[in-house]
Amino acid sequence: MSLLQLWIKTRSVAKASSESGLTLAELLVASIVGILVVLGGGYLLSTNLQVDRELADSSIQRNLQARALEYIANEVRQASSISNQANPPTGTDPITTPACTGVVALRLQTLVGGSLQSIVYRVDTAPVDWRGPRIIRRCGPPLDGNGRYLAAPPINQVFLDGVAATPALEPLPAACTSRVAGYTDTSVSTSGMRTDINNTSRRSVQIYLGLPLERRIAATNLSCADIIATIRS
């Protein structure tokens, strides 16, 4: 057999061997690699979806937080006086409803129907069917569809749920804005709501709300925001 014939025969055998298909070992390796690729892709997809949910939850909570602060600030602007646990109300406080008592984060006195009525904000343990660990209750005169006070007995309602637990804002954590000079902090822990009243005028208050993020997506799992409101009357 010539060298040329031997070369041709060797090439033919190699070609036939390469066309005969994959070995069992090669199939197993290919299957394992395919499974790893699928699992890796599924993990990345799941992670991306989780991050999207976390960002959406965080955005919703911060939006509720901003709306709640603006609502309370609007009530402060319409009030005749403000007080909290560290700064008790001056003069006669007409509030008598037992449901409105407890550790007070903020107390307002507002003129309704020609007489003063109290509005109380306080932190409470979240009941069943409400997001915890804490809620904020508002006890005061009800409002009509246009946001005006009704001359009616005070009602005790859940104002905001999903509020941080004690002692989230005692003292103020790094996630919160520093207290403005001239304001006195509340002397008792009120969990996720804190009010610092101006020492001199007692007509202005810095209000903090702390909401826990449902999932830890940032350096802190506490969303803290504040607003300063002043009595207009």
Short mmCIF file of the C-alpha atoms (twelve columns), coordinates in Angstrom:
data_MODEL
# 
_entry.id   MODEL 
# 
loop_
_atom_site.group_PDB 
_atom_site.id 
_atom_site.type_symbol 
_atom_site.label_atom_id 
_atom_site.label_alt_id 
_atom_site.label_comp_id 
_atom_site.label_asym_id 
_atom_site.label_seq_id 
_atom_site.Cartn_x 
_atom_site.Cartn_y 
_atom_site.Cartn_z 
_atom_site.pdbx_PDB_model_num 
ATOM 1   C CA . MET A 1   0.000   0.000  0.000  1 
ATOM 2   C CA . SER A 2   1.413   3.286  -1.070 1 
ATOM 3   C CA . LEU A 3   1.760   6.239  1.268  1 
ATOM 4   C CA . LEU A 4   -0.964  8.038  -0.666 1 
ATOM 5   C CA . GLN A 5   -3.349  5.098  -0.325 1 
ATOM 6   C CA . LEU A 6   -2.592  4.837  3.425  1 
ATOM 7   C CA . TRP A 7   -3.301  8.561  3.885  1 
ATOM 8   C CA . ILE A 8   -6.560  8.308  1.966  1 
ATOM 9   C CA . LYS A 9   -7.664  5.292  4.046  1 
ATOM 10  C CA . THR A 10  -6.801  7.074  7.312  1 
ATOM 11  C CA . ARG A 11  -8.810  10.145 6.301  1 
ATOM 12  C CA . SER A 12  -11.777 7.951  5.355  1 
ATOM 13  C CA . VAL A 13  -11.750 6.196  8.751  1 
ATOM 14  C CA . ALA A 14  -11.488 9.518  10.597 1 
ATOM 15  C CA . LYS A 15  -14.343 10.973 8.531  1 
ATOM 16  C CA . ALA A 16  -16.507 7.926  9.151  1 
ATOM 17  C CA . SER A 17  -15.778 8.147  12.867 1 
ATOM 18  C CA . SER A 18  -16.668 11.865 13.008 1 
ATOM 19  C CA . GLU A 19  -19.933 11.248 11.209 1 
ATOM 20  C CA . SER A 20  -20.944 8.379  13.448 1 
ATOM 21  C CA . GLY A 21  -22.410 10.794 16.127 1 
ATOM 22  C CA . LEU A 22  -21.645 11.902 19.709 1 
ATOM 23  C CA . THR A 23  -20.476 9.556  22.388 1 
ATOM 24  C CA . LEU A 24  -22.455 9.035  25.640 1 
ATOM 25  C CA . ALA A 25  -19.905 11.069 27.591 1 
ATOM 26  C CA . GLU A 26  -20.228 13.951 25.150 1 
ATOM 27  C CA . LEU A 27  -24.026 13.845 25.424 1 
ATOM 28  C CA . LEU A 28  -23.822 13.939 29.225 1 
ATOM 29  C CA . VAL A 29  -21.452 16.900 29.163 1 
ATOM 30  C CA . ALA A 30  -23.664 18.753 26.683 1 
ATOM 31  C CA . SER A 31  -26.746 18.048 28.815 1 
ATOM 32  C CA . ILE A 32  -25.073 19.305 31.999 1 
ATOM 33  C CA . VAL A 33  -23.883 22.466 30.263 1 
ATOM 34  C CA . GLY A 34  -27.386 23.061 28.891 1 
ATOM 35  C CA . ILE A 35  -28.966 22.610 32.331 1 
ATOM 36  C CA . LEU A 36  -26.478 25.035 33.895 1 
ATOM 37  C CA . VAL A 37  -27.206 27.611 31.212 1 
ATOM 38  C CA . VAL A 38  -30.967 27.292 31.771 1 
ATOM 39  C CA . LEU A 39  -30.614 27.497 35.560 1 
ATOM 40  C CA . GLY A 40  -28.339 30.521 35.293 1 
ATOM 41  C CA . GLY A 41  -30.759 32.295 32.988 1 
ATOM 42  C CA . GLY A 42  -33.679 31.488 35.293 1 
ATOM 43  C CA . TYR A 43  -31.800 32.822 38.316 1 
ATOM 44  C CA . LEU A 44  -30.959 36.071 36.540 1 
ATOM 45  C CA . LEU A 45  -34.569 36.483 35.430 1 
ATOM 46  C CA . SER A 46  -35.859 35.802 38.954 1 
ATOM 47  C CA . THR A 47  -33.365 38.286 40.425 1 
ATOM 48  C CA . ASN A 48  -34.344 40.984 37.942 1 
ATOM 49  C CA . LEU A 49  -38.037 40.449 38.668 1 
ATOM 50  C CA . GLN A 50  -37.399 40.633 42.420 1 
ATOM 51  C CA . VAL A 51  -35.465 43.887 42.054 1 
ATOM 52  C CA . ASP A 52  -38.301 45.317 39.945 1 
ATOM 53  C CA . ARG A 53  -40.826 44.385 42.650 1 
ATOM 54  C CA . GLU A 54  -38.629 45.891 45.342 1 
ATOM 55  C CA . LEU A 55  -38.296 49.163 43.449 1 
ATOM 56  C CA . ALA A 56  -42.055 49.270 42.804 1 
ATOM 57  C CA . ASP A 57  -42.845 48.591 46.486 1 
ATOM 58  C CA . SER A 58  -40.365 51.237 47.588 1 
ATOM 59  C CA . SER A 59  -41.834 53.788 45.195 1 
ATOM 60  C CA . ILE A 60  -45.392 53.106 46.415 1 
ATOM 61  C CA . GLN A 61  -44.363 53.400 50.081 1 
ATOM 62  C CA . ARG A 62  -42.493 56.660 49.551 1 
ATOM 63  C CA . ASN A 63  -45.450 58.065 47.628 1 
ATOM 64  C CA . LEU A 64  -47.811 57.170 50.506 1 
ATOM 65  C CA . GLN A 65  -45.324 58.659 52.943 1 
ATOM 66  C CA . ALA A 66  -45.209 61.973 51.077 1 
ATOM 67  C CA . ARG A 67  -49.008 62.120 50.801 1 
ATOM 68  C CA . ALA A 68  -49.445 61.343 54.506 1 
ATOM 69  C CA . LEU A 69  -47.003 64.089 55.506 1 
ATOM 70  C CA . GLU A 70  -48.755 66.622 53.292 1 
ATOM 71  C CA . TYR A 71  -52.163 65.655 54.725 1 
ATOM 72  C CA . ILE A 72  -50.964 66.118 58.319 1 
ATOM 73  C CA . ALA A 73  -49.193 69.365 57.409 1 
ATOM 74  C CA . ASN A 74  -52.418 70.700 55.877 1 
ATOM 75  C CA . GLU A 75  -54.275 69.986 59.125 1 
ATOM 76  C CA . VAL A 76  -51.531 71.778 61.052 1 
ATOM 77  C CA . ARG A 77  -51.920 74.842 58.821 1 
ATOM 78  C CA . GLN A 78  -55.644 75.001 59.652 1 
ATOM 79  C CA . ALA A 79  -55.153 74.424 63.396 1 
ATOM 80  C CA . SER A 80  -55.376 76.905 66.256 1 
ATOM 81  C CA . SER A 81  -52.696 75.193 68.375 1 
ATOM 82  C CA . ILE A 82  -50.375 72.204 68.267 1 
ATOM 83  C CA . SER A 83  -48.842 70.031 70.980 1 
ATOM 84  C CA . ASN A 84  -47.307 66.622 71.586 1 
ATOM 85  C CA . GLN A 85  -46.300 64.422 74.488 1 
ATOM 86  C CA . ALA A 86  -43.276 66.610 75.284 1 
ATOM 87  C CA . ASN A 87  -45.228 69.864 74.855 1 
ATOM 88  C CA . PRO A 88  -48.689 69.360 76.443 1 
ATOM 89  C CA . PRO A 89  -51.587 71.477 75.186 1 
ATOM 90  C CA . THR A 90  -52.106 74.869 76.752 1 
ATOM 91  C CA . GLY A 91  -55.504 75.927 78.066 1 
ATOM 92  C CA . THR A 92  -58.565 73.699 77.934 1 
ATOM 93  C CA . ASP A 93  -58.379 70.567 75.837 1 
ATOM 94  C CA . PRO A 94  -61.962 69.560 74.959 1 
ATOM 95  C CA . ILE A 95  -61.139 66.045 73.791 1 
ATOM 96  C CA . THR A 96  -63.110 63.412 75.722 1 
ATOM 97  C CA . THR A 97  -63.343 60.378 73.436 1 
ATOM 98  C CA . PRO A 98  -61.448 57.461 75.087 1 
ATOM 99  C CA . ALA A 99  -60.404 56.105 71.686 1 
ATOM 100 C CA . CYS A 100 -58.405 59.285 71.131 1 
ATOM 101 C CA . THR A 101 -56.243 58.885 74.216 1 
ATOM 102 C CA . GLY A 102 -52.862 57.157 74.457 1 
ATOM 103 C CA . VAL A 103 -49.312 58.096 73.545 1 
ATOM 104 C CA . VAL A 104 -49.796 61.193 71.428 1 
ATOM 105 C CA . ALA A 105 -47.457 61.885 68.515 1 
ATOM 106 C CA . LEU A 106 -49.317 65.081 67.558 1 
ATOM 107 C CA . ARG A 107 -52.372 66.898 68.905 1 
ATOM 108 C CA . LEU A 108 -54.090 69.753 67.086 1 
ATOM 109 C CA . GLN A 109 -56.930 72.028 68.150 1 
ATOM 110 C CA . THR A 110 -59.090 73.226 65.292 1 
ATOM 111 C CA . LEU A 111 -62.170 75.393 65.089 1 
ATOM 112 C CA . VAL A 112 -65.101 73.314 63.816 1 
ATOM 113 C CA . GLY A 113 -68.616 74.698 63.728 1 
ATOM 114 C CA . GLY A 114 -67.739 77.549 66.063 1 
ATOM 115 C CA . SER A 115 -66.070 75.413 68.746 1 
ATOM 116 C CA . LEU A 116 -62.637 73.905 69.267 1 
ATOM 117 C CA . GLN A 117 -62.163 70.224 68.519 1 
ATOM 118 C CA . SER A 118 -59.021 68.154 68.944 1 
ATOM 119 C CA . ILE A 119 -57.337 66.051 66.285 1 
ATOM 120 C CA . VAL A 120 -54.984 63.418 67.631 1 
ATOM 121 C CA . TYR A 121 -52.382 61.384 65.735 1 
ATOM 122 C CA . ARG A 122 -50.935 58.424 67.595 1 
ATOM 123 C CA . VAL A 123 -49.079 55.229 66.783 1 
ATOM 124 C CA . ASP A 124 -50.673 51.877 67.551 1 
ATOM 125 C CA . THR A 125 -50.022 48.178 66.973 1 
ATOM 126 C CA . ALA A 126 -51.299 47.037 63.592 1 
ATOM 127 C CA . PRO A 127 -54.510 44.987 63.875 1 
ATOM 128 C CA . VAL A 128 -55.315 41.996 61.710 1 
ATOM 129 C CA . ASP A 129 -55.665 42.763 57.979 1 
ATOM 130 C CA . TRP A 130 -53.443 45.857 58.230 1 
ATOM 131 C CA . ARG A 131 -49.773 46.017 57.314 1 
ATOM 132 C CA . GLY A 132 -47.518 46.222 60.338 1 
ATOM 133 C CA . PRO A 133 -45.680 46.424 62.474 1 
ATOM 134 C CA . ARG A 134 -47.404 49.696 63.429 1 
ATOM 135 C CA . ILE A 135 -50.210 51.932 62.198 1 
ATOM 136 C CA . ILE A 136 -50.981 55.613 62.701 1 
ATOM 137 C CA . ARG A 137 -54.472 56.440 63.938 1 
ATOM 138 C CA . ARG A 138 -56.217 59.752 63.435 1 
ATOM 139 C CA . CYS A 139 -58.954 60.652 65.896 1 
ATOM 140 C CA . GLY A 140 -60.907 63.808 65.210 1 
ATOM 141 C CA . PRO A 141 -63.820 65.356 63.334 1 
ATOM 142 C CA . PRO A 142 -64.772 63.614 60.102 1 
ATOM 143 C CA . LEU A 143 -64.386 65.362 56.747 1 
ATOM 144 C CA . ASP A 144 -66.888 65.749 53.943 1 
ATOM 145 C CA . GLY A 145 -66.220 64.949 50.285 1 
ATOM 146 C CA . ASN A 146 -64.574 68.354 49.791 1 
ATOM 147 C CA . GLY A 147 -62.167 67.945 52.697 1 
ATOM 148 C CA . ARG A 148 -64.058 70.278 55.081 1 
ATOM 149 C CA . TYR A 149 -64.557 69.395 58.730 1 
ATOM 150 C CA . LEU A 150 -67.993 68.218 59.806 1 
ATOM 151 C CA . ALA A 151 -69.458 69.363 63.126 1 
ATOM 152 C CA . ALA A 152 -69.820 65.776 64.329 1 
ATOM 153 C CA . PRO A 153 -68.389 63.574 67.097 1 
ATOM 154 C CA . PRO A 154 -64.736 62.581 66.562 1 
ATOM 155 C CA . ILE A 155 -64.028 59.296 64.827 1 
ATOM 156 C CA . ASN A 156 -61.034 57.034 65.337 1 
ATOM 157 C CA . GLN A 157 -59.633 55.787 62.015 1 
ATOM 158 C CA . VAL A 158 -56.529 54.080 60.668 1 
ATOM 159 C CA . PHE A 159 -54.682 56.845 58.875 1 
ATOM 160 C CA . LEU A 160 -51.595 54.969 57.628 1 
ATOM 161 C CA . ASP A 161 -50.380 51.379 57.962 1 
ATOM 162 C CA . GLY A 162 -46.995 49.769 57.392 1 
ATOM 163 C CA . VAL A 163 -45.313 52.123 59.885 1 
ATOM 164 C CA . ALA A 164 -41.955 51.459 61.540 1 
ATOM 165 C CA . ALA A 165 -41.862 49.989 65.043 1 
ATOM 166 C CA . THR A 166 -40.402 51.368 68.257 1 
ATOM 167 C CA . PRO A 167 -37.813 52.815 68.573 1 
ATOM 168 C CA . ALA A 168 -37.335 53.564 64.862 1 
ATOM 169 C CA . LEU A 169 -37.214 57.352 65.246 1 
ATOM 170 C CA . GLU A 170 -35.845 57.561 68.785 1 
ATOM 171 C CA . PRO A 171 -33.255 58.985 68.305 1 
ATOM 172 C CA . LEU A 172 -33.331 60.113 64.702 1 
ATOM 173 C CA . PRO A 173 -31.394 57.633 62.538 1 
ATOM 174 C CA . ALA A 174 -29.050 58.570 59.720 1 
ATOM 175 C CA . ALA A 175 -31.864 57.967 57.216 1 
ATOM 176 C CA . CYS A 176 -33.747 61.024 58.544 1 
ATOM 177 C CA . THR A 177 -33.140 64.731 58.072 1 
ATOM 178 C CA . SER A 178 -31.547 66.428 61.079 1 
ATOM 179 C CA . ARG A 179 -33.812 68.307 63.469 1 
ATOM 180 C CA . VAL A 180 -34.074 72.007 62.672 1 
ATOM 181 C CA . ALA A 181 -32.496 74.249 65.315 1 
ATOM 182 C CA . GLY A 182 -35.046 75.653 67.784 1 
ATOM 183 C CA . TYR A 183 -37.303 72.607 67.829 1 
ATOM 184 C CA . THR A 184 -37.745 70.247 70.787 1 
ATOM 185 C CA . ASP A 185 -38.036 66.511 70.221 1 
ATOM 186 C CA . THR A 186 -40.808 64.483 71.759 1 
ATOM 187 C CA . SER A 187 -39.897 63.009 75.151 1 
ATOM 188 C CA . VAL A 188 -41.423 59.589 74.475 1 
ATOM 189 C CA . SER A 189 -41.006 57.047 71.734 1 
ATOM 190 C CA . THR A 190 -43.812 57.163 69.178 1 
ATOM 191 C CA . SER A 191 -42.406 54.534 66.806 1 
ATOM 192 C CA . GLY A 192 -42.609 55.616 63.191 1 
ATOM 193 C CA . MET A 193 -44.036 59.098 63.790 1 
ATOM 194 C CA . ARG A 194 -42.128 61.888 65.501 1 
ATOM 195 C CA . THR A 195 -42.941 65.572 65.982 1 
ATOM 196 C CA . ASP A 196 -40.543 68.348 67.004 1 
ATOM 197 C CA . ILE A 197 -42.330 71.564 67.986 1 
ATOM 198 C CA . ASN A 198 -40.771 75.012 67.755 1 
ATOM 199 C CA . ASN A 199 -39.686 76.075 71.231 1 
ATOM 200 C CA . THR A 200 -40.477 79.758 70.838 1 
ATOM 201 C CA . SER A 201 -43.623 80.154 68.791 1 
ATOM 202 C CA . ARG A 202 -45.220 76.723 69.371 1 
ATOM 203 C CA . ARG A 203 -46.882 77.337 66.024 1 
ATOM 204 C CA . SER A 204 -44.554 75.302 63.843 1 
ATOM 205 C CA . VAL A 205 -43.713 71.604 63.884 1 
ATOM 206 C CA . GLN A 206 -41.280 69.321 62.087 1 
ATOM 207 C CA . ILE A 207 -43.010 66.018 61.385 1 
ATOM 208 C CA . TYR A 208 -41.181 62.763 60.625 1 
ATOM 209 C CA . LEU A 209 -42.628 59.526 59.266 1 
ATOM 210 C CA . GLY A 210 -40.656 56.281 59.191 1 
ATOM 211 C CA . LEU A 211 -41.771 53.396 56.994 1 
ATOM 212 C CA . PRO A 212 -39.864 50.097 56.790 1 
ATOM 213 C CA . LEU A 213 -39.007 48.982 53.273 1 
ATOM 214 C CA . GLU A 214 -40.598 45.591 52.668 1 
ATOM 215 C CA . ARG A 215 -37.339 44.267 51.216 1 
ATOM 216 C CA . ARG A 216 -33.810 45.423 51.876 1 
ATOM 217 C CA . ILE A 217 -32.736 47.069 48.606 1 
ATOM 218 C CA . ALA A 218 -30.651 49.905 49.986 1 
ATOM 219 C CA . ALA A 219 -28.125 50.657 52.708 1 
ATOM 220 C CA . THR A 220 -31.005 50.998 55.167 1 
ATOM 221 C CA . ASN A 221 -34.407 49.313 55.351 1 
ATOM 222 C CA . LEU A 222 -36.044 52.461 56.758 1 
ATOM 223 C CA . SER A 223 -37.597 55.135 54.582 1 
ATOM 224 C CA . CYS A 224 -37.626 58.369 56.596 1 
ATOM 225 C CA . ALA A 225 -39.155 61.645 55.410 1 
ATOM 226 C CA . ASP A 226 -40.108 64.898 57.088 1 
ATOM 227 C CA . ILE A 227 -42.009 68.141 56.548 1 
ATOM 228 C CA . ILE A 228 -42.253 71.443 58.423 1 
ATOM 229 C CA . ALA A 229 -45.739 72.910 58.838 1 
ATOM 230 C CA . THR A 230 -46.823 76.203 60.432 1 
ATOM 231 C CA . ILE A 231 -50.212 77.368 61.718 1 
ATOM 232 C CA . ARG A 232 -51.632 79.977 59.359 1 
ATOM 233 C CA . SER A 233 -54.373 81.484 61.519 1 
# 
